[in-house]
Each structure stands twice: as C-alpha cells, then as structure tokens.
Amino acid sequence: MAGYDVIVVGLGGMGSAAAYHLAQRGARVLGLEQFGVAHDQGSSHGKTRVIRQAYHEGPDYVPLLLRAYDLWHALEREAGTTLLTTTGALYMGTPDAPGVAGAELSARTHHIPYEMLTAEEIRSRYPVVHPRPGYVGLFEFQAGFLVPEQCVATHTDLARRRGADLHFNEPVASWTAGRDGVSVRTSRGTYEGDRLVVAAGPWTTQVLADLRLPIRVERVVLYWFEPRGRVEEFKRLPIYGWTVGDLHAYGFPYLAGQGLKVAFHQAFQEVTTPQAIRREVGEDESARMREHLAEFMPDAAGRLVATATCMYSNTPDAHFIIDRHPAHDRVAVACGFSGHGFKFCSVVGEALADLALRGETAQPIGIFALGRFKAMA
C-alpha cells in the first residue's frame, strides 16, 4: 500500500484541477477516476462551457471568477495552449429578468465593463438574433468559453508531470477516515493517505452517503445545429442567453466542425442517477428546441448535427458546496455545482488544495458551506 499526502476521488473538472494544484505544491498525490481521461459520462464535457464575470447568480461569485480567470490564463501559459476564448456575452430579457438585472448588479458592484443595448440595437449588431420588443441586452466584454475536455486533460497532464499518481478506470468502492489518516478501497486495491478530497460530481451522494447531501441529479440535453444560412453572422455571435418568463436558454457562436450549440438551463430536466440517465435524445426534445429557436434565432435550427447529455447536480439554493466534511477534518468536499460550476474549476482546485493541506483557504467560499442546509431546513 502506497502512502500519499492527499488522495483525490474524481478527476473531472474539479478533481483534475485539485490534483494539479496539490502536485504543484509538492504534495504526494493519488487521483482516482472510474472512467478515462476527460470522459463524457458526467458533468465536465460538451466541447464548450461559458465563462463570464458579470455573474447574475450573485456578486459574491465575482472575486472567485476573477481569480479563476487568472488561473486559467496561468494554466494556458504553462501548457502552451489556448483554453479560454473571449467572445463577449449578451444576456437578453426584460430589464428585470434575473439574467439581465443580476448581471448588471454584479457588474456595477465589481466595476466590470458592460453596456446596455435596446432590442433594436441588438438586432442591428447581430441580425440573426430577434429579441422581443421591450427586451434589453447586457453585453459583457470579457466573457467567452472554455473547452472543457481540453481543460481537464491539461490539468491531468500537468499534474502527472509534477509527480501525481493518477489512476483511471478504477472505481472507488469505499473510504474511511480516522485520526491518523484516510483509507480508500477501489476495484484494484486499498490506498492510504493523510488527507482526502472528494470531487465525484453526480456520484458524490453515493461516495458521501453518510452526509445525506440535498443534491438532486438531473439530465440535461445539449444540441448542435447547422444554421439554415448566414453562417458567417452566426460565427460573429458572442456567448448569449435569453429569458422568457421562467425559461432560460443559452448558446455559443457557430464553431467550425461543431455547429451552433444551444441548450436550456434549469428547464425540461428529468431527475436521474448516474447509473440510470437516459442518454438517447428524443425527437420531441429536439423539436422543442427548434420551436424555441424559431422566435429568437429563426435561421439557427437547420440540420441537427449532434446531441449529448450531461448531468446537473443541483443544490436547493443552486449554490455550490465547498467545505470540509463535518465529521472528518481530513476530508474536503466539492460538489453540487448546479449547472454553472465548470468555469470555476481552476479556482476550486486551488481552494481544495488549500483545504487539504492547510485546513483553510483565503478564497471566499463561505457561502458554499455545508452548514447552511441545516439553517434552511
């Protein structure tokens, strides 16, 4: 049995970043992943993921985002690659829609550059977009997208270069923690370490069954379309999102070799488990997205190029969980990212390394504490 400073369970977006930051600090790291590198079975895939700073989910997230940007760029420099592409972002809806008003609140609070556009100005600037009369759009300059599979693979590769011992296709069966360390049993053996980090995505409620976490796993569908025409104009789009009542959808510019990616956020999802998720996408689901696009981007939904499914791990308040296990100081936990967490992987990995090695972090993660659920009960 090998002895490690930290064992990381799960090497998706958050776990691979944690392994990288731990190895970067000289820790002896073991990473355990039940699937392959940058797999498509969980929540860290999909070819593109939004990254933004004018965060409508709340101003408290913005300091973490600014640090995340710095860390993504540092990772790019170390790896000699591009992970983050800046396109700007346009959030559309009525002036009081959460995606607009919330983004403006965060932008004003943290002095993030933005501009407000009328419906007419949106259509003039982006003719393929047809906002409703009376809608406005908040344009944020520094938003863009990350390539999730490449981000995970880069964190993984650099962690290995710094000495991390990473095991793939090795499911974790159980773990224990005591005063002297932790022990993790897998399909291949048992490993001993001083500390444990659990970043198991939608499998977290199973790995941490003792906590009875209030996380609901939901199936999400992603769509890629070939526009009916005006492809060059679709290439010029920023990241975009729009709200109609309680319905929110978002999308990306047209990318060669992929198409135009769009999806619903926190809508039309079905409760599932990682073992039971329905991977097939029905014609009725594609038709629903086509119908939605018909109003806002009528030229968007031409030939359906591809679909994919992923999973949201939703908490009751849609905020993350980043904390130490309440019964085991040696165990750090990151989960419940509620469909908006991937952009934070770089800084969450740093915070998890802090928690594992020092028991605390300077990153502002207080709003993600586990104890808040007792207060909500």
N, C-alpha and C positions, 0 to 999 in steps of 0.2 A: 504494500500500500504506500503510494507516494504521499508526501506531506506538502501542502500548499498553504500559502498565506491566505488566499481567497479562492473559493470555488464559485463560479458563476453558472447558474442554471438558466438556460435560454440564451441563444446567440442570434436573436433577431436584431431589430433596430436598437433597442435599449441595451440588451446584453452584450452585443458586439462592441458597442461604444464603451460600456463599463470595462470589459476585458482590455480594451485598448488603453484606457486611462490608467487602469491598475498596472498594466505591464509597463507603461511609460514611466511610472514612478518606481519601477524596480521590484514590484511585488511578484512573488511566485504564483502564477495564475493558472487555474484549470477551468476551462469553459466546456460546458456540456450542452449539446443540442441534439434533439431527437430526429431532425431531418438534416438535409445537406446545407451547404453554404448559400445564403441569400435565397432561401426556398420560397415557394408561393402558397404555403399551406396555412399561414397565419394572418398577420396584420402588417407586414413590412415589405410589401411588394406592390406592383401596379404601375411600374415604369415611370411614373411621375407623382410627386407629392408637393402640395402647396407649402411655401414658406412665406410668412408675412410678419409685419411688425405692428401695424395698426390693428391690434387684436380685439375683435368685437366681443370675445369671451371675457374680457376684463383687463383693465390697466395693470393689475398685479402680475400678469404674464410677461409684460413687455421687458423688464430687466432680464429675465431669463432668455427671452428671444434675442436680445442684443448680444448677450454672451454666446448664445447658440450660433449666431452669425459669425462671430469672431472665431469660434472653434471650428465651424465648417470650413472657413477660409484657411485656417491653420492646417487643417487636415488636407485640403487641396494642395497647399504648398509642400507639405511633407511627402505626399504621394505623387506629386507632379501630374495631377489630373484635374478635371472640372467636375464638380458635384452639384454646384448651385448655379442656376441660370437666372439672371434678373430680367423680368419682363414687365414689371409693374403689375398692379392688380386693380380691378374695378368691381366695387360692391354696389349692387343696384337694388332699389326698392323704394318704398315710400320714405320720406325723411325720418319717420320714427321707427322704421324697420330695424330690428336688432343688428343686422349685418351692416347697416349704414350708421345708425346712431351710436352703436357700441364701438365701431371702428373710429368714429370721429372723437369719441370720448378718450380712447386710448391715444390717438394721435395728438390731441390737444394736451393731455396730461403729460406726455413724454416728448413733446416737441418733434413729432415725426412729420416730415414734409408730406403734404397731401393737397388735393384740390377737389372742389365740389363741381360736378357737372350737371346740367339740366338734361332732360330726356332728349331734347333737340341737339344739344352738344354731344351727347353720347353717340347719337345716330350719325351726326356729321363726322365725328372722328373715327367711328367703327361702323360703317354702313351695313355690315352683316348682322348687327345687333339691333333689335327692335324693342326698346323699353316701352312700357305702358306710359300714356300721358300722365303727367304728375309725378313720375318716378324721378329720382335723382341718382347720381352715381358718385361715390367717393373713390377717387383714384389715388392709390398709394404707390410711390415711386420705387421703393426698394424691395417690393415683393417679387416672387418668382417661383421656381420649382426646383426640387431636388430629385435625383434619380435614386430611388430607394435601394434597389438591388445593388447598385454600384457603391452606395454609401455603406451598406452592410459589409460587402466584400472588401472595401477599403479598410474599414475598422478591423475586420478579421485579419486581413493580410498584414497590416502594420502591428497588430497585437502579436501575431506569430513572430514577426521579425524581431520584436523586443523580448521574445522568450516565452510567450504564453503557450501553454499546452492546451490545444483546442481539439475536442473530440466531437465528431459529427456522426449522425445516425446511431446515437447512443442514448436511448430514452432513460430518464430518471425514474426510478421506482419509488424511492422514499428517502427521507433525510431525518437526521436527528441533530439536536444542538444541546450542548451541556456547558458546564463552567470552563472546561479546558479546550473546547473546540467544537467542530461540526463533523458530521459523517454523512456521506451521500452514497446511496446504493443505486447502481444502474443495471442495465441489461448485461453489462460485461464485468462488473466488479464493484468494489467499495473503495471510496476515496476519503481521505482525512484532510481537514484543513482547519485553519484558525478562524476564518470568517466565511459567511455565505451571502451571496447576492442572488435573489430570485427575480428574474425578469422573463417570465414564462408566457407573457401575452395572454391569449384567451384560455390557456391551460392553467393560469395562476390559481383559480379557485380550486383546482384539483391538487396542485402541488402544495397549496397552503389551505387545505381543507379545514384545519384547526381554527382558522380565523373567521370562517363563515363570512367571507367578504361579500358585500352587497353589490356584486357585479353581474350585469346581465349581458351575455354574449349574443350579438345579433349579426345576421347575414347581411352583407352589403354587395350590391352589384355595380360593376364598372362597365362602361360602354365606350367603344371606339367606332366612330362613323367616318366614312369618306363623304365630304360635302358634295352636294349636287353641282356646285360650281363655285366660282370666286375663291378658289383655294388660296391665292396669294393674300387676299384680305383676311382669311382665317389664320394664316401664318402670322399676321401682324397683331393679332389679338394679345392682350395681356392675360394673366390669370383673371377669371371672372366668377362672380357669384350673383344670384338674384333671389329675391324672396317674394313669394306670392302668398299672402296670409301666413299660415304656419309652415308652408312648404318652401324648402330651400334647396337649390341646385347649384352646382358649380362646374367649372370646366377649365380647359387648358387651350392654348393656341394649337393649331394644326402642326404636327410634327411629322416630317418625312419618315416613312417606314412604320408609322404608328397609326396616324389618323387623328381625329379630333376626339379627345377623351372628355366625357361628361359623366356626372353621377348625381344622385340625390343624397343629401346629407340629413341623417336622422329622420328619414321618411321611407315608407314602404319596406321596412326591415322586418325580418321574422326572427323570433327568438330561436336560438340553436345551441349546439355544443360543438367543440372542435371535431368530435367524432361523428356527429350526425349532420353537419352542414350540407345543404343541398348545393352542389357545385353547378348543376345544369341551370341555364338561364332560359326561362320560358319565353315563347313568342309574345305572350301577353305583357311581360315585363318590358321587352324591347319596344312594343307598341306604345306603352305608357310613356316611355321616354321620348319617342318620336312625337307623340301628341303634345308633350310639354314643350319640346323644342320648336314645334310648328309656330308658336306665337313669338318666342323671343329670338330665335335664330332660324328662320324658315328654310334657309339653304343648308343648314347643318346636317340634317339627318338623311343623307343619301344611303348608300350601301352600308350595312352593318359589317364592319371589318372584324371585330372581335368583342368578346365579353370576358369578364373574370369576376370571381367572388373573393371577398375578404371578410374579415370579422372585426366588428367594433366590440370593445369591452367597456360597457357603459357603467359609470357610477351614478348614483341617484342625483347628484348635482352637476354631473358632467365634468367635474374637476378630477385631476389625476390623483393617484396615491403614490407618494414617495416618502418612505419613512422606515424606521426600524421596527422589527417585529416586537409587539408589546410584551411578549413573554421571553424573548431571546435577543439580548443586546448584540449578539454576534451576527444577527441576520438582518440584512437590508432588503427592502421590497420596493419594486416599481411596477405599477400595473394600473388598470382602469383608465386608459388614455382616451377613451370615449370618442374615437374617430378624429381627433385633432392633435395627436401627440408626436407624429413622426418627426416633424420639424425640430422638435426639442431633443432628439436623440443625443446630439453631441454634448449638450449641457447636462442632460440627465445622466449620461455616462460619467461625466465629471463629478456630479453630486453623489452618485452611487459609490464611486471610488473614495470620496471623502468619508461617507458614512461607514464604509467597510474598514478603512484604515484608521480613521480618527474618531469615528462615532458621531461626527457632526459635520456640517457644511456651511460655508459662507453664502451659498446660493439661497435665494428667498423662496424656500419650499414650504413655509409654514401653512399655507392654505391647502396643502396636499396631505396633511397629517391624518393618520388613521383615526385618531380620537374624535374627529368631527362627526363621525357617523353615530356615535353614542349620543351626541348633542342633538342630532337630527331625529333620533328615534322618539 
